[in-house]
Amino acid sequence: MRTCAKMRCDSEPVATVSLLYAERVVSIGELLAERDRNLLDLCRDHVERMTPPVGWTVHDERIISIPDSPALAV
């Protein structure tokens, strides 16, 4: 089982996070099928509590599905 990339966190990851330094963007995407050591796989708690560095923006590109509704991009 994969675990969250945060030290001492044994929770299962739900999203893959990439840091785009040139654009000053934190990009949150769907959890990739395989771990990429250049990206961060984070659990729900760590994704929700994450704050970007000063001057950076967060792009959450995950797809949220609502029961009985088509999937929506956020």
N, C-alpha and C positions, 0 to 999 in steps of 0.2 A: 504494500500500500504506500502511495506517495503521501508525504506530509507537507505541511506549510513550510515555506522557506524561512520563516522567522525562527530564530534560535529558541530552543526549548518549547516549541509549539508542536504538539503531536496531532493537531487537527487535520482533517482532510482538506486539501485545497479545492477552491471552487472557481478560481479565476487565474489567468496568467497576466502578469504585469510587466510592461517593458518601459524603459526609461530612454526617451529620445533626447539626448543631450543637446544636439544642435538646434532643435526646435523648442527646447525647454518644455517638453510634454511628458506627462505620465499617462501611458495608454493601458487601459484595463480591457482585456478581452476574454473570450470564453477560454476555459481551461483546455490547453492543448493536449492531444492524445498522449504525447510523449514529453517528458521533462526536457527542457532546453536549459543548459547550465548558464546561459547568458541572460535568461529571463527569470522572473520570480513567480512561483506558484504560491498563492496566498489563500488562507482560509477566509471564511465569511467575516469573522471578527476583524482580522487584520486589513481586509479590503475596506470595510466600512470605517475603520478608524484611521486609515491612511491619510496623511496630509502632504501635499506636494511642497517642495522647497519654495521659498519666497521667489515670486516672479514666474513660477511654472504654472501650467494649467493641467487639468485632468480631463482626459477624453475616455469616457466609459462607453466602449463599443460592444458591450454584451447585449445579447438579445433576450428580452424579457417576454415570457409567454404567460398570458392570462387565461385561466380556464375558460373554455367555450369561446375563445376569441383567437383570431390569427396572431402570430408572433409580431411584436413591435420592436423596432430598433430604437434604442435610447441614445 
